[in-house]
Amino acid sequence: MPLNPPIRDWKGRVVWMVGASTGIGRATAERLHAAGATVVASARNAQILDEFVKRHPGSEAIALDATDREAMRGAAAQLVARHGRIGLACYCAGHYRAMRATDFDLDDALRHQQVNYVGALHLLDAVLPQLIVQAKRGEPAHLSLVSSVAGYRGLPKSLAYGPTKAALINLAETLYLDLQPLGVGVSVINPGFVETPLTAQNEFTMPALISTDRAAAEIVRGWERGHELPQRWPVLRGGAPLDRVVTKTTDARVQRIVERFEALAAADVARLGEIYTPDARFKDPFNEVRGVPAIERIFDHMFATLDGPRFVIHDAVVQGDQCFLTWDFLFRMRRYDRREQRVRGASHLVLAADGRIAVHRDYWDVAEELYEKLPVVGSLMRWLKRRAGS
Ligand SMILES: NC(=O)c1ccc[n+]([C@@H]2O[C@H](COP(=O)([O-])OP(=O)(O)OC[C@H]3O[C@@H](n4cnc5c(N)ncnc54)[C@H](OP(=O)(O)O)[C@@H]3O)[C@@H](O)[C@H]2O)c1
């Protein structure tokens, strides 16, 4: 499927974030404001929104209840009257209470439906014509819905919440079919566990729990990459949607490393010392180096020469200080072929006593995985293989 138009520049982009008073929406609004966007923050709590505006000059607040269709329409009209455009509309409002079949509560189930799903329909009703007109004029327009990994399949205690999130995923996928060809980006964000007021009520240990800052960074990165839909990240895999926040291992040392690699952005390279020991050894088919500065240079080079490089880690096998990871490395070349390329590989890590990486050795079949993707070398490699096999 084609990608959404990547959002490369936030400066002056009008972003309407519904559900921006706390949690993921708030952190994302803050990050976009810092990146230069004009943020319009909506939620019910007018006082928190006003404080947000004071702390983030240039941003605006429109308090509303998303279950009120006229309020949503009025807010959209106000926003368009003032700015003339909506560069990104994101529905992040959400309601969650644990519910099981043995304590089914119809009122609360309908409340979930109203806030999580019907509210999103109200946003569509309020912004779709505007986004389509903008796209026709060649102006940026993007619609994003925050769902959840709970929408993928039935989960315990998710009787009221899960179905609303499944509906949002389906809604976004269907919208994408209609809107992406018109030039309107559509993304769905499926977070794993994020530390917010919404999850504070959970009594169990939440696997791979991440901060709102981390979630916001993943979300914004997904929009910037223009992933195809569905965006997943557990908050970590789709335009980043968040199903990339999946637990790959119960070993906290390795999970931390996995999350770092899956979320690695150019700006994070300077922090690689947090996961590598100062004299760590690194070897892959092209490099053999020692020490964090040398390792950073390899990753800096990767971000400088490839578009959108990212790692998706599949399995982690841990035994004592030894760890084996299998992964896909995804990227686009700057020339030749602009399609996303995939290189499969594995890493053998030796961990130091503090959980950082002391030895990192990558294994991948360069000939099969990379050379064959290059035009001239690829033809030669395929010819050689055919000869060898004949
Ligand atoms: N935290 C997680 O682990 C997690 C995981 C997967 C998905 N999600 C999703 O992420 C989104 C944000 O959740 P969060 O964890 O950041 O929780 P949160 O801090 O409770 O944020 C929920 C936001 O929705 C707003 N909201 C609730 N009802 C509303 C209504 N009727 N009208 C307008 N705004 C309303 C709240 O503001 P007011 O109260 O001021 O209205 C708040 O800004 C939700 O859609 C949630 O389902 C969260």
The ligand as an ORCA input file, in Angstrom:
! r2SCAN-3c Opt
* xyz 0 1
  N      -2.495      4.797     28.388
  C      -2.467      3.688     27.696
  O      -1.786      2.708     28.065
  C      -3.245      3.583     26.422
  C      -3.074      2.419     25.664
  C      -3.763      2.300     24.474
  C      -4.577      3.328     24.036
  N      -4.736      4.449     24.805
  C      -5.609      5.503     24.284
  O      -4.910      6.722     24.270
  C      -5.850      7.801     24.359
  C      -5.393      8.752     25.443
  O      -5.474      8.076     26.670
  P      -4.495      8.371     27.891
  O      -3.958      7.074     28.336
  O      -3.584      9.462     27.576
  O      -5.571      8.763     29.013
  P      -5.968     10.115     29.709
  O      -4.763     10.787     30.285
  O      -7.093      9.785     30.599
  O      -6.463     11.032     28.492
  C      -7.753     10.971     27.986
  C      -8.041     12.278     27.323
  O      -9.344     12.212     26.752
  C     -10.071     13.342     27.187
  N     -11.482     13.025     27.215
  C     -12.097     12.035     27.914
  N     -13.415     12.086     27.695
  C     -13.634     13.125     26.846
  C     -14.802     13.684     26.274
  N     -16.016     13.201     26.508
  N     -14.650     14.750     25.452
  C     -13.426     15.275     25.205
  N     -12.308     14.790     25.741
  C     -12.409     13.726     26.551
  C      -9.520     13.667     28.552
  O      -9.716     15.012     28.916
  P     -10.921     15.561     29.828
  O     -11.082     14.622     30.965
  O     -10.415     16.933     30.227
  O     -12.095     15.638     28.960
  C      -8.040     13.440     28.291
  O      -7.488     14.574     27.685
  C      -7.199      7.158     24.662
  O      -7.934      7.043     23.452
  C      -6.830      5.772     25.156
  O      -7.861      4.846     24.930
  C      -4.084      4.601     25.987
*
